Amino acid sequence: MQQSSVKSLGVGAQPLGWNVRRITPARLVVLARFVEGALAVLAMCGAALWVGFAEMSLADAVPGLALGLSGLWLGMLVSRPDPAAPLGGYDRSHGAWAWAALALASLVGMAHVSGLALVAAAAGLATVWRFCALLPIRAMAQNGHIALCVVIAGGGAEAHSTLQRLLALQNQGVRVLGLFDDRDDERSPPVQLGVPRLGRMADLPAFVRAQPVDMILLTMPPRAEDRILQILTPLWVLPVDIRLAPYDGKLGLRPRSYRWLGDLALLDLFDRPLRARDALFKRGFDLFVGGVLTLVALPLMALIALAIRLDSSGPILFRQRREGYVGAPFTALKFRSLHHAQRDEGAVVPVAQGDARVTRVGRFLRRSSLDELPQLFNVLAGDMSLVGPRPHAVGARSLDMEFAAVAAGYAARHKVKPGLTGLAQVRGFRGAVTQPEDIRRRLACDLHYIDTWTPWLDIRILALTLPAVLSGENAY
């Protein structure tokens, strides 16, 4: 095998036979999570004895115990591991501060509600555990006792971006052992970003048998990637499952590796974002919460309509054709914020700070996002959801930028209904689109929302929307 005698394999790689006494990041997260939960439960039991729950009648004790268990569940929810991070966030203090905030809130209220003493104790000990675990976990990741060992099958320009992303995760225990490629040194350098090419593809099986390898990543030549992208691009917009049917079953995978349809073996490429049960829940949530919000907002909307009428001539509402579910156009409603004669139905020219097209009332409405309130009627009609990617104008563009052209996979944001608010908005990505990176950042948030949707994510985004709106960031 080529270069197997190299003693020092560079920044990203590790020597052969390296550090077999280790634990993978995923297993570490499971173990740490178990300890965290166990300590919280023990603390809660101790607090229950201290408060005197053992001497209480069942009728008196049950509400306090239920409150304690609810607080424990809430703490485990807000401190849950980040699925995108190899160490799940245990190398950062975010989870500890989440527990600490819960402990502080419980301490404030425990003078009036004894059950909060259980929550305070559980959250307090979990906070201590999280902070105490930070430095050891970071040290173990640095010295290789926590490691995810990765090998790349492929090299050259195709592997460059993958290597960059993997090497950025070294402090979270990701270790790239090396690359295997059949091409010569000119097309696949012997050392790439500090990671060596250890041999040819034929050498990879023997290497995996001899070394602690957790993952093999295949990097594809541009021709294959371009063809797959060409096929999938028009399909991303569709809310359907997309699988790969391997030709003649020649991959020879184990039956459990496939998803079966009769005797047809399939490999997953994309899953529809919302199954029937999830879609039903989301629609029910939109109707109930949207209906309540509409009733509450009706007096305010009446006052806004009167202010618009007194401020400038033209209709109260601005109607615009926007792309909705699976890209189908619908008419989105907004309070008019521009002078009617200077309206921009295609949203081609972004509104800038001090834009003369904006009316006096419109400036306040745009800064406070109150111009979006009529879209509650779009939610009730089923064209939109309370939470989802923000709807863009049909053929969305800004200045000379066509959104679909500058952001690969743009159509995939249409796999769910557009939303009154969304993940991009609560992360501060709102306002005018003036450069390609603006739309790419928002698209990344939209796709992350689609891929990770849960009812709790919708509730969290709704809760964060008001603070994001009040900040007025990027709103003109």
VOGU-3710 file (C-alpha; in Angstrom, 3 decimals, decimal comma):
1> mqqssvkslg> 0,000/0,000/0,000  1,369/3,426/-0,958  2,888/5,627/1,732  1,973/3,219/4,536  5,419/3,692/6,049  4,953/7,416/6,630  5,458/8,135/10,349  3,922/11,567/10,465  0,858/11,987/8,350  0,359/15,740/8,633
11> vgaqplgwnv> -2,119/18,039/10,324  -5,357/16,253/9,529  -4,272/12,636/9,495  -3,213/10,223/12,198  -0,473/7,554/12,114  -1,474/3,970/11,356  -2,292/1,949/14,455  -3,255/5,188/16,199  -4,982/5,306/19,568  -7,367/2,372/19,674
21> rritparlvv> -8,361/3,283/23,272  -11,006/5,791/22,350  -14,727/6,475/22,227  -16,609/7,913/19,274  -18,288/11,332/19,691  -21,735/9,792/19,222  -21,191/7,282/22,030  -19,752/9,999/24,248  -22,883/12,111/23,730  -25,147/9,175/24,650
31> larfvegala> -23,096/8,472/27,779  -22,933/12,134/28,816  -26,652/12,537/28,212  -27,376/9,496/30,394  -25,234/10,836/33,229  -26,849/14,246/32,906  -30,345/12,791/33,156  -29,426/10,439/36,010  -27,921/13,268/38,066  -30,980/15,425/37,467
41> vlamcgaalw> -33,298/12,627/38,627  -31,162/11,974/41,754  -31,153/15,680/42,588  -34,901/15,841/42,140  -35,400/12,839/44,464  -33,170/14,467/47,093  -35,092/17,714/46,841  -38,386/15,842/47,210  -37,178/14,328/50,489  -35,859/17,681/51,696
51> vgfaemslad> -39,141/19,489/50,945  -41,081/16,717/52,680  -43,006/15,104/49,874  -42,753/11,749/51,692  -44,966/13,054/54,529  -47,546/14,649/52,205  -50,809/13,055/51,228  -51,017/11,675/47,722  -53,369/14,467/46,653  -50,867/17,106/47,831
61> avpglalgls> -47,735/15,384/46,518  -48,880/14,489/43,002  -49,123/18,076/41,634  -45,642/18,920/42,940  -44,126/15,733/41,541  -45,857/16,348/38,194  -44,410/19,863/38,122  -40,958/18,498/38,913  -41,140/15,898/36,151  -42,413/18,530/33,699
71> glwlgmlvsr> -39,484/20,772/34,606  -37,056/17,881/34,157  -38,538/17,136/30,725  -38,279/20,822/29,779  -34,642/20,946/30,888  -33,740/17,849/28,878  -35,523/19,389/25,887  -33,796/22,787/25,933  -30,373/21,227/26,591  -30,694/18,460/23,999
81> pdpaaplggy> -27,601/17,704/21,888  -27,067/19,529/18,618  -27,464/16,795/15,949  -25,205/18,666/13,506  -22,263/18,777/15,941  -20,189/15,596/16,430  -19,958/16,257/20,179  -23,556/17,389/20,362  -22,597/20,705/21,959  -20,973/19,108/25,024
91> drshgawawa> -17,766/20,947/24,181  -19,633/24,265/24,463  -21,452/25,931/27,338  -24,821/26,489/25,639  -26,475/23,498/27,291  -25,094/24,448/30,696  -26,515/27,946/30,426  -29,887/26,535/29,389  -29,971/24,432/32,551  -28,749/27,404/34,599
101> alalaslvgm> -31,560/29,620/33,290  -34,108/26,966/34,258  -32,550/26,615/37,714  -32,632/30,383/38,285  -36,252/30,670/37,150  -37,219/27,803/39,461  -35,392/29,318/42,432  -37,318/32,550/41,982  -40,659/30,772/42,088  -40,025/27,995/44,624
111> ahvsglalva> -40,991/30,253/47,560  -44,564/30,113/46,284  -44,651/26,683/44,601  -42,824/23,916/46,451  -42,704/21,688/43,357  -40,265/24,122/41,758  -37,681/23,081/44,360  -37,435/19,760/42,520  -36,850/21,534/39,221  -34,266/23,871/40,768
121> aaaglatvwr> -32,303/20,969/42,261  -32,382/18,914/39,055  -31,424/21,867/36,855  -28,730/23,004/39,302  -26,939/19,651/39,385  -27,270/19,262/35,612  -25,689/22,726/35,249  -22,756/21,679/37,454  -22,312/18,483/35,424  -22,310/20,345/32,132
131> fcallpiram> -19,743/22,916/33,253  -17,527/20,264/34,898  -17,606/18,120/31,736  -16,536/20,929/29,391  -12,761/20,896/29,899  -12,332/17,087/30,126  -14,347/16,550/26,950  -12,370/19,209/25,086  -9,098/17,672/26,296  -10,176/14,150/25,333
141> aqnghialcv> -11,110/15,369/21,858  -7,723/17,066/21,503  -5,660/14,054/22,589  -7,630/11,526/20,549  -9,517/9,677/23,283  -12,722/10,958/21,664  -12,476/10,435/17,915  -14,513/9,728/14,806  -12,070/8,138/12,363  -12,832/8,975/8,746
151> viagggaeah> -11,323/7,777/5,484  -12,022/9,453/2,140  -12,425/7,340/-0,969  -11,423/9,782/-3,678  -9,033/12,688/-3,964  -8,032/15,684/-6,002  -10,321/18,654/-6,472  -13,435/16,585/-5,678  -12,216/15,867/-2,134  -10,960/19,385/-1,351
161> stlqrllalq> -14,204/20,848/-0,023  -14,997/17,698/1,970  -11,543/17,782/3,551  -11,886/21,429/4,505  -15,149/20,753/6,330  -13,785/17,674/8,092  -10,605/19,400/9,250  -12,717/22,229/10,690  -14,208/19,614/13,040  -10,899/18,386/14,490
171> nqgvrvlglf> -11,577/20,034/17,836  -14,775/17,973/18,023  -12,927/14,710/17,583  -13,168/14,189/13,812  -9,937/12,635/12,524  -9,228/12,127/8,827  -6,868/9,156/8,570  -6,181/9,542/4,865  -7,405/9,343/1,274  -7,486/6,502/-1,243
181> ddrdderspp> -7,535/7,256/-4,964  -6,551/5,467/-8,176  -5,369/8,586/-10,033  -1,779/9,752/-10,440  -0,038/12,470/-8,414  -0,924/15,205/-10,886  -4,682/14,686/-10,552  -4,658/13,523/-6,927  -1,786/15,025/-4,868  0,105/12,725/-2,460
191> vqlgvprlgr> -0,712/15,118/0,387  -3,815/17,309/0,364  -4,439/19,887/3,124  -2,022/17,923/5,289  -3,828/14,618/4,724  -1,914/11,903/2,834  -3,062/9,624/0,056  -2,466/6,222/1,621  -3,074/4,003/-1,370  -5,350/2,950/-4,172
201> madlpafvra> -9,032/2,060/-3,885  -8,085/-1,626/-3,869  -6,050/-1,043/-0,684  -8,982/0,427/1,249  -10,599/-2,844/2,459  -7,344/-4,076/3,997  -6,778/-0,682/5,628  -10,248/-0,679/7,192  -9,702/-4,193/8,545  -6,409/-3,149/10,123
211> qpvdmilltm> -7,272/0,331/11,412  -10,046/1,868/13,589  -12,191/3,377/10,804  -15,689/4,617/11,669  -16,753/6,167/8,375  -15,858/6,093/4,684  -16,830/9,131/2,624  -17,062/8,799/-1,134  -16,281/11,927/-3,119  -17,612/11,966/-6,658
221> ppraedrilq> -16,118/13,340/-9,869  -17,948/16,392/-11,256  -19,511/14,475/-14,162  -21,456/12,169/-11,839  -22,450/14,945/-9,435  -23,584/17,220/-12,267  -25,720/14,492/-13,794  -27,353/13,599/-10,464  -27,959/17,287/-9,764  -29,435/17,722/-13,238
231> iltplwvlpv> -31,903/14,915/-12,562  -32,814/15,935/-9,018  -33,074/19,726/-9,408  -36,586/19,750/-10,927  -37,706/17,133/-8,384  -36,607/18,965/-5,220  -39,737/21,099/-5,322  -41,994/18,050/-5,024  -43,079/16,940/-1,521  -42,451/13,261/-2,282
241> dirlapydgk> -40,007/10,564/-1,219  -37,074/10,196/-3,614  -35,115/6,917/-3,655  -32,404/5,355/-5,753  -33,107/2,010/-7,373  -29,654/0,433/-7,791  -29,240/-1,050/-11,248  -29,659/-4,844/-11,185  -28,926/-4,916/-7,438  -25,197/-4,990/-8,124
251> lglrprsyrw> -24,315/-2,976/-5,021  -24,841/-6,164/-3,039  -25,864/-4,390/0,178  -27,431/-6,256/3,079  -31,258/-6,334/2,949  -31,568/-4,006/5,959  -29,537/-1,349/4,107  -32,345/-0,967/1,587  -35,890/0,321/1,813  -38,044/-2,322/0,160
261> lgdlalldlf> -41,099/-1,920/-2,079  -42,264/-5,463/-2,691  -39,087/-7,141/-3,881  -37,668/-3,897/-5,256  -34,668/-2,632/-3,255  -34,383/1,152/-2,884  -31,837/3,516/-1,350  -33,063/6,751/0,257  -32,160/10,072/-1,346  -34,846/12,404/0,014
271> drplrardal> -37,843/12,002/2,309  -40,970/14,123/2,108  -40,705/16,709/4,901  -44,180/16,164/6,393  -45,911/12,812/6,626  -49,724/12,671/6,702  -49,920/12,850/10,510  -47,448/15,735/10,676  -49,227/17,666/7,909  -52,561/17,198/9,687
281> fkrgfdlfvg> -51,128/18,469/12,969  -49,514/21,475/11,300  -52,732/22,435/9,525  -54,742/22,101/12,746  -52,172/24,195/14,586  -52,342/26,880/11,877  -56,136/27,021/12,017  -56,355/27,174/15,819  -53,468/29,546/16,587  -53,992/31,519/13,370
291> gvltlvalpl> -57,668/31,955/14,184  -56,910/33,200/17,699  -54,229/35,599/16,429  -56,583/36,936/13,750  -59,332/37,672/16,281  -56,840/39,405/18,590  -55,322/41,412/15,716  -58,580/42,558/14,075  -58,881/45,846/16,076  -55,225/46,649/15,356
301> malialairl> -55,666/45,875/11,661  -58,689/48,202/11,553  -56,586/51,044/13,026  -53,761/50,378/10,568  -56,215/50,405/7,642  -57,543/53,785/8,790  -54,003/55,199/9,138  -53,061/54,031/5,619  -56,217/55,580/4,173  -55,516/58,948/5,860
311> dssgpilfrq> -51,796/58,943/5,012  -51,776/58,406/1,232  -54,029/57,635/-1,702  -54,413/54,121/-2,993  -55,697/50,754/-1,786  -55,172/49,663/1,809  -53,930/46,217/0,859  -51,075/45,361/-1,466  -51,674/42,126/-3,387  -48,736/40,282/-4,871
321> rregyvgapf> -48,390/36,959/-6,690  -45,967/34,787/-4,760  -44,678/31,235/-5,032  -46,271/28,845/-2,580  -46,484/25,123/-1,942  -44,726/23,134/-4,737  -44,128/26,479/-6,448  -47,807/27,130/-7,196  -48,571/30,873/-7,268  -51,004/32,466/-4,817
331> talkfrslhh> -52,008/36,023/-3,936  -50,269/37,201/-0,760  -51,829/40,050/1,203  -49,940/42,895/2,882  -50,753/46,337/4,135  -49,567/48,810/1,506  -46,354/50,502/2,634  -45,256/52,178/-0,630  -46,912/54,978/-2,530  -49,363/53,264/-4,857
341> aqrdegavvp> -47,890/54,852/-8,011  -44,425/53,541/-7,066  -45,430/49,989/-6,125  -43,019/47,178/-7,067  -45,158/44,111/-7,785  -42,161/41,982/-8,747  -40,114/43,029/-5,683  -37,211/43,695/-8,054  -35,850/46,874/-6,447  -35,130/46,291/-2,738
351> vaqgdarvtr> -36,358/48,920/-0,290  -33,400/50,771/1,207  -33,130/52,902/4,315  -34,744/56,288/3,665  -36,376/55,027/0,446  -38,650/57,785/-0,885  -41,174/55,212/-2,138  -42,133/54,297/1,442  -45,006/56,241/3,003  -44,852/57,660/6,521
361> vgrflrrssl> -47,161/54,978/7,898  -45,461/52,395/5,697  -42,091/53,108/7,296  -43,489/52,221/10,722  -45,303/49,174/9,369  -42,212/47,775/7,668  -39,955/48,379/10,677  -42,428/46,622/12,978  -43,444/43,959/10,379  -47,091/44,899/10,966
371> delpqlfnvl> -47,501/45,152/7,191  -47,496/41,320/7,181  -50,566/40,976/9,444  -53,078/40,437/6,578  -51,196/37,238/5,730  -53,034/35,694/8,673  -55,936/35,437/6,202  -53,602/33,572/3,814  -52,854/31,168/6,671  -56,529/30,553/7,371
381> agdmslvgpr> -57,185/30,064/3,642  -54,480/27,389/3,476  -52,105/29,226/1,125  -49,576/29,741/3,914  -48,591/28,355/7,304  -47,739/30,274/10,461  -44,148/29,017/10,210  -42,211/28,155/7,061  -39,951/29,695/4,411  -41,051/33,254/3,643
391> phavgarsld> -42,918/33,456/0,305  -41,053/35,160/-2,528  -42,534/36,846/-5,577  -43,093/34,655/-8,643  -39,775/34,428/-10,508  -38,113/36,024/-7,479  -35,286/38,391/-8,270  -33,626/41,446/-6,789  -31,854/43,972/-9,009  -30,053/41,733/-11,534
401> mefaavaagy> -30,092/38,600/-9,348  -32,505/35,754/-9,989  -32,794/33,843/-6,715  -33,046/30,412/-8,347  -29,879/31,096/-10,357  -27,653/32,227/-7,484  -28,729/29,595/-4,919  -28,450/25,912/-5,869  -31,440/23,898/-4,719  -33,619/26,999/-4,384
411> aarhkvkpgl> -36,755/25,112/-5,472  -36,465/22,758/-2,480  -37,825/25,509/-0,196  -41,237/24,956/-1,803  -41,643/21,441/-0,356  -43,644/22,977/2,509  -46,080/25,874/2,622  -44,526/29,344/2,970  -44,790/30,901/6,405  -45,767/34,124/8,100
421> tglaqvrgfr> -42,459/33,805/9,947  -39,543/31,434/9,621  -36,169/30,290/10,864  -34,307/32,826/8,712  -36,316/35,685/10,203  -35,625/34,771/13,843  -31,934/34,382/12,996  -31,819/37,976/11,750  -31,812/37,287/7,994  -34,598/39,666/7,006
431> gavtqpedir> -34,838/42,843/4,985  -33,548/43,635/1,513  -31,672/41,113/-0,631  -28,730/42,992/-2,149  -26,122/40,273/-2,757  -26,107/36,519/-3,527  -25,005/35,604/0,005  -28,216/37,121/1,399  -30,430/34,613/-0,405  -28,017/31,715/0,196
441> rrlacdlhyi> -28,088/32,294/3,964  -31,881/32,410/3,968  -32,121/29,326/1,782  -29,818/27,444/4,172  -32,171/28,316/7,048  -35,223/27,284/5,023  -33,743/23,903/4,105  -32,609/23,316/7,692  -36,155/24,025/8,864  -37,614/21,589/6,330
451> dtwtpwldir> -35,122/18,844/7,194  -35,495/19,171/10,983  -39,171/20,109/11,350  -40,947/19,216/14,572  -43,986/20,786/16,254  -41,636/22,140/18,912  -39,550/23,901/16,259  -42,668/25,750/15,052  -43,534/26,767/18,613  -39,971/27,903/19,275
461> ilaltlpavl> -39,841/30,012/16,093  -43,174/31,632/16,933  -41,912/32,447/20,428  -38,724/34,000/19,016  -40,522/36,015/16,333  -41,691/38,850/18,607  -38,177/39,599/20,001  -36,779/39,436/16,438  -39,426/41,885/15,197  -38,965/44,259/18,132
471> sgenay> -35,222/44,432/17,439  -36,035/46,021/14,055  -32,801/44,604/12,604  -32,512/44,986/8,787  -36,097/46,288/8,560  -36,592/49,349/6,342
//
